Amino acid sequence: MNLKKLRAIDGLIEQAIESRHIPGASALVYLNDQEQFYAEAGFADIKSGIPIRRDTVFRLFSMTKPVTGAAAMVLMQDGELDLNDPVSKYLSGFKNQFAASGAGRVPIKREMKIYDLLNMTSGLPYPSQDFEAGRQVAEVFDEASEGEMTTLELANRIGQCDLAFQPGERWLYGSSADVMGAVIEAVSGQPFGRFLSERIFAPLKMLDTGFYVPQEKQARLAKTYMETGSEMEECSSSGLGISLRMERPPRFESGGAGLASTIDDYMRFARMLLNGGELDGVRILAPKAVSYFTAGQLNGIQTQDLEDTWVGALAGFNYANFLRISERPERTPFIASAGEYGWDGAMGVYFLNSPKDKLSFILMLQRNMSGTLPLTRRIRNVIFSSL
């Protein structure tokens, strides 16, 4: 890589901090399974003056989803889970479901399958006041925010809500990963967080990754902020049944948004995938399972839904197993490689793996309602131009 060119990333991050678009950030680049570049700047806690450091703990929000997808692949490769199984086989709340239509509520034509969850073709929405199915799910998440609902209870309650469409007919970014976490819990017979710890985090030595941050690590947990124009204001709630303080084990372990991690921990997860399921002699997934995990599954109509959701920002991408997968990089509004995959989170965390380039990139920050920022795309372009 052109390491001199990569130094431009420092300036991009500093500029975003000075413009009060982000409180701080860290970035990490690996090529050929070797670290090439690391940058950090800004604050994990503005008021206390605590800077972003290499061991800062960040809330992953939706970058939790690829971990949930990988956990499903573990069960699939071991013969414990058939992706063609109906969700109702494991979660009774998904029996006798209804979907919204122009004629009102109608019975579903076929049962929702596990692969519908993984591909977001389930019809399960996120909380929203814009349509009836979204309003029903919002009520469930509001209850979960009180801290008394378990992973299985939340999933079964969501199963009793109307679907936004018939399973398999369209694509919708929603609560499928939270339900998938409950399925993993039901199949494995152990709490979702314990399964992740025993089957993924502990073997990979991801020692700072989990659904809460113990007291002895709380000082490393970054604050969450929102942009107000003149300053960064601290956030107080997530709206997804997740405590931003993350100071105790939650009853609801959100497979869609609940994990916290460090930049080095998540890079170990990314490197494992890029190495075909193995890292430092420890195998988590079989190579064929990784190949399945990272291959697009959506049809034309569903892919158009994906593109429309992000107003063209994911043009050229397909989706599967809680990952975006680049299929036509010439259509994207940034430099990309065919076959690259990854995801991001609402607080601005972002990761990609590019098997073709043997490249991994992770960006960590905590600004609400971020996802993939213009900053992220600029950094991507610098990285790909440095190869």
Secondary structure, 3 states (H helix, E strand, C coil): CCHHHHCHHHHHHHHHHHCCCCCEEEEEEEECCEEEEEEEEEEEECCCCEECCCCCEEECHHHHHHHHHHHHHHHHHCCCCCCCCEHHHCCHHHCCCEEEECCEEEECCCCCEHHHHHHCCCCCCCCCCCCHHHHHHHHHHHHHCCCCCCHHHHHHHHHCCCECCCCCCCCCCCCHHHHHHHHHHHHHCCCHHHHHHHHHHHHHCCCCCECCCCHHHHHHECCCEEECCCCEEECCCCCCCCCCCCCCCCCCCCCCCCCEECHHHHHHHHHHHHCCCEECCEECCCHHHHHHHCCCCCCHHHHHHHHHHCCCCCCCEEEECCEEEECCHHHCCCCCCCCCEEEECCCCCEEEEECCCCEEEEEECCECCCCCCHHHHHHHHHHHHCC
